[in-house]
Amino acid sequence: MPKLIVTILFLSSLIFAPGAQAQYFKFDNLTPADITIGIPRQEVKAILGFFGSLVGSGLYHTADLHKVGGFDVGIRGVVTSVPDDIGILPAFIDEDRVGLAFLHASLGLPGNFELLGRFFYLPLGSNRDLNVSPQRASDSRGGLTLIGGGLKYGLLQLPGIPKITIIGAYHALMTPDEFDFGTVSTFSFKGVISHSVPLLTLYVGAGIDITSLKVNDNLPISIPEVEGQRFTENDVQYTVGAKVQVLPFVFANGSVNFGDFNSFDLGLALGLR
């Protein structure tokens, strides 16, 4: 059992480490030629799909709800692959994948309901800029803060048979002034079915993530086709995963998510059902 715990922690570290890699997600590194050939709109579409995939992953690890007052709290890591056609864009240049670590918690409520909350922080800028002399201060400070919340409802919660739950969640991004390119939010609607045997739960799910971006009017450079516009991108996502009890009240989970941006997630949490 100790070897299993060490393995889980090691795998988790592989996910959380890429979170230190800062990304641009701005529009001030575009050339006039980029603007002429429509790169800004492509970046907007990519940013929406990217964030929708990240916040839509790792929302659940079972369809079995907590009893009233039951809870779990822990860390989830998500790694999202950057497709080749997106990796050539300035916002994602030289990045094959990006990982984020979420703080995640759930609380059982009366009436087959469960509340969930999430949080993550993503540094902005580029590690490469930290070694530039003089440093570009706007590229080495600040970050995106994401706060999310949602509600689960158990459609089927009878003992001895697979459980079925539906989930609605909302995530909003907050950015420091020097990186503020617009307002981003995601609505997620998911359904999950799971079945448990001693120490093991298997789950599958599907749903849609609807991500909206309202671009500011005062971008660092003028981009008429983007400034002040609102864009929306929908991504359907499918999930297959498993949860394992590693110690009393401690569990680990992992899943693979398929969509326009494929991802996988791992979690480690303390829970009382």
C-alpha positions in Angstrom: 0.0 0.0 0.0 2.8 2.6 0.8 4.2 2.0 -2.7 0.8 2.7 -4.2 0.6 6.0 -2.3 4.1 7.0 -3.4 3.2 6.2 -7.0 0.0 8.4 -6.8 1.9 11.3 -5.4 4.6 11.0 -8.1 2.0 11.0 -10.9 0.3 14.0 -9.3 3.6 15.9 -9.3 3.9 15.3 -13.0 0.6 17.0 -13.6 1.2 19.9 -11.2 4.7 20.8 -12.5 3.5 22.1 -15.9 1.2 24.6 -14.1 4.3 26.6 -13.4 4.8 27.2 -17.1 3.3 30.6 -17.8 1.3 31.2 -21.0 0.6 34.4 -22.9 -3.2 34.5 -23.5 -2.7 38.1 -24.7 -2.9 39.9 -28.0 0.2 42.2 -27.8 2.6 39.7 -29.3 0.9 39.8 -32.7 2.5 41.3 -35.8 0.6 43.4 -38.4 0.9 40.4 -40.8 -0.8 38.2 -38.1 -3.7 40.6 -37.8 -4.0 40.8 -41.6 -4.4 37.0 -42.0 -6.9 36.7 -39.2 -4.7 35.2 -36.4 -6.6 37.1 -33.6 -9.9 35.3 -34.4 -8.1 32.0 -34.4 -6.5 32.8 -31.1 -9.9 33.7 -29.6 -11.3 30.4 -30.8 -8.3 28.5 -29.4 -8.5 30.3 -26.0 -12.2 29.5 -25.6 -11.7 25.8 -26.5 -8.6 25.6 -24.3 -10.2 27.0 -21.1 -13.5 25.2 -21.7 -11.6 21.9 -21.8 -9.6 22.7 -18.7 -12.6 23.7 -16.5 -14.8 21.0 -17.9 -12.3 18.2 -16.9 -12.1 16.7 -13.5 -15.6 17.9 -12.4 -16.5 14.5 -11.1 -15.0 11.1 -9.9 -18.3 9.3 -9.2 -22.0 9.6 -9.6 -22.5 8.5 -5.9 -23.5 11.6 -3.9 -22.4 12.4 -0.4 -24.9 12.1 2.4 -26.0 15.4 4.1 -22.8 16.9 5.6 -20.5 14.4 3.9 -17.6 16.0 2.0 -14.4 15.6 0.1 -11.6 18.0 -0.3 -8.4 17.7 -2.3 -6.3 18.5 -5.4 -7.1 17.7 -9.0 -4.5 18.1 -11.8 -5.5 18.4 -15.4 -3.2 18.2 -18.4 -4.6 19.4 -21.8 -2.9 18.6 -25.1 -2.3 21.5 -27.5 -3.2 20.3 -31.0 -0.7 20.9 -33.8 -2.9 23.4 -35.6 -3.2 25.4 -32.4 0.4 25.1 -31.4 1.5 27.4 -34.3 -0.5 30.3 -32.9 1.4 33.0 -31.0 -0.5 32.4 -27.7 0.5 28.7 -27.7 3.8 28.7 -29.5 6.2 25.9 -28.5 3.7 24.4 -26.1 2.6 20.7 -26.5 0.5 20.5 -23.4 -0.4 22.6 -20.3 -1.3 21.5 -16.8 -3.2 23.1 -14.0 -3.7 22.1 -10.4 -7.2 22.7 -9.0 -8.3 22.9 -5.4 -11.6 20.9 -5.4 -14.3 20.4 -2.7 -17.8 18.9 -2.5 -20.4 19.0 0.2 -23.5 16.8 0.6 -26.9 18.7 0.8 -30.4 17.5 1.5 -32.6 16.2 -1.3 -30.1 14.3 -3.4 -28.1 17.5 -4.0 -24.4 18.2 -3.6 -22.4 21.4 -3.8 -19.0 21.7 -5.5 -16.4 24.4 -5.5 -13.1 24.8 -7.4 -10.1 27.2 -7.6 -6.9 27.5 -9.6 -4.3 30.1 -10.3 -2.4 30.4 -13.6 0.7 32.6 -13.9 0.8 34.8 -17.0 3.7 35.8 -19.2 6.6 33.7 -20.4 9.4 32.1 -18.5 11.7 33.2 -21.3 10.9 36.9 -20.5 12.3 36.5 -17.0 15.8 36.3 -18.4 15.5 39.3 -20.7 17.4 42.4 -19.7 15.7 44.7 -19.0 12.8 42.4 -17.8 9.4 43.0 -19.3 7.5 43.5 -16.0 4.1 43.0 -17.6 5.2 39.5 -18.7 6.6 38.3 -15.4 3.9 39.3 -12.8 0.3 38.5 -12.2 -1.9 35.6 -13.2 -5.3 34.4 -13.9 -7.5 33.4 -11.0 -10.4 31.0 -11.6 -13.2 30.4 -9.2 -15.9 27.9 -10.0 -19.0 26.4 -8.3 -21.7 24.0 -9.2 -24.5 21.8 -8.1 -25.0 18.0 -8.6 -28.4 16.2 -8.5 -28.7 12.5 -8.1 -31.2 11.1 -10.6 -30.6 7.5 -9.4 -29.1 6.8 -6.1 -30.3 3.3 -5.1 -28.0 0.9 -3.4 -26.4 -2.0 -5.3 -26.9 -0.6 -8.8 -25.1 2.0 -10.9 -25.7 5.6 -9.8 -26.6 8.4 -12.2 -26.0 12.2 -11.5 -26.3 15.4 -13.5 -24.1 18.4 -12.9 -24.3 22.1 -13.7 -21.2 24.3 -13.1 -20.0 27.8 -13.7 -16.4 29.1 -13.8 -15.3 32.8 -14.0 -11.8 34.2 -14.7 -10.3 37.2 -13.0 -7.2 38.8 -14.5 -4.8 41.5 -13.3 -5.0 44.9 -15.2 -1.7 44.4 -17.1 -3.0 41.1 -18.6 -6.7 42.0 -18.9 -7.8 41.0 -22.4 -11.5 40.4 -21.6 -14.0 38.5 -19.6 -14.0 34.7 -19.8 -16.7 32.4 -18.3 -17.7 28.8 -18.8 -21.0 27.0 -18.2 -20.7 23.2 -18.0 -23.6 20.7 -18.1 -22.6 17.1 -17.5 -24.1 13.7 -16.8 -22.2 10.8 -15.2 -22.9 7.1 -14.4 -20.8 5.1 -12.0 -20.7 1.7 -10.3 -18.7 0.7 -7.2 -17.2 -2.5 -5.8 -15.1 -2.6 -2.7 -12.2 -0.1 -3.0 -13.0 0.7 -6.7 -15.4 2.9 -8.6 -15.6 3.1 -12.4 -17.3 6.0 -14.1 -18.2 7.4 -17.5 -19.7 10.8 -18.4 -20.5 13.2 -21.1 -21.5 16.8 -21.4 -21.0 20.2 -23.0 -18.8 23.2 -22.0 -20.0 26.6 -23.2 -17.3 29.2 -23.0 -17.8 32.9 -23.6 -15.2 35.7 -24.1 -16.0 39.4 -24.2 -12.9 41.1 -25.6 -11.9 44.5 -24.2 -12.0 47.7 -26.3 -8.6 48.8 -25.2 -6.2 46.1 -26.4 -2.5 46.8 -26.5 -2.7 47.1 -30.3 -5.8 47.9 -32.4 -7.6 44.8 -33.7 -11.0 46.0 -35.1 -12.3 42.5 -35.9 -11.9 41.4 -32.2 -12.1 44.5 -30.0 -15.4 44.8 -28.1 -16.8 41.6 -29.6 -18.3 38.7 -27.8 -17.4 35.1 -28.9 -18.7 31.8 -27.8 -17.3 28.3 -28.3 -19.0 25.0 -27.4 -17.1 21.7 -26.7 -18.7 18.3 -26.2 -16.6 16.2 -23.9 -16.6 12.5 -23.0 -14.9 11.0 -19.9 -13.8 7.5 -18.8 -12.3 7.1 -15.3 -11.7 5.2 -12.1 -11.5 6.0 -8.4 -9.5 3.9 -6.0 -9.6 3.9 -2.2 -6.0 4.0 -1.0 -6.5 4.5 2.7 -9.5 4.9 5.0 -11.2 8.2 3.9 -8.4 8.8 1.3 -9.0 8.1 -2.4 -7.3 8.8 -5.8 -8.9 9.1 -9.1 -7.9 9.4 -12.8 -9.8 9.9 -16.0 -9.3 10.6 -19.7 -11.4 13.3 -21.4 -12.1 13.4 -25.1 -13.1 16.5 -27.1 -11.6 19.2 -29.3 -8.9 19.4 -26.7 -8.1 16.0 -25.2 -7.0 15.9 -21.6 -6.4 13.6 -18.6 -6.8 14.4 -14.9 -5.6 12.9 -11.6 -6.8 13.7 -8.1 -6.0 12.9 -4.5 -8.5 13.8 -1.8 -9.8 13.2 1.7 -13.5 12.3 1.9 -16.2 11.3 4.2 -19.4 9.9 2.5 
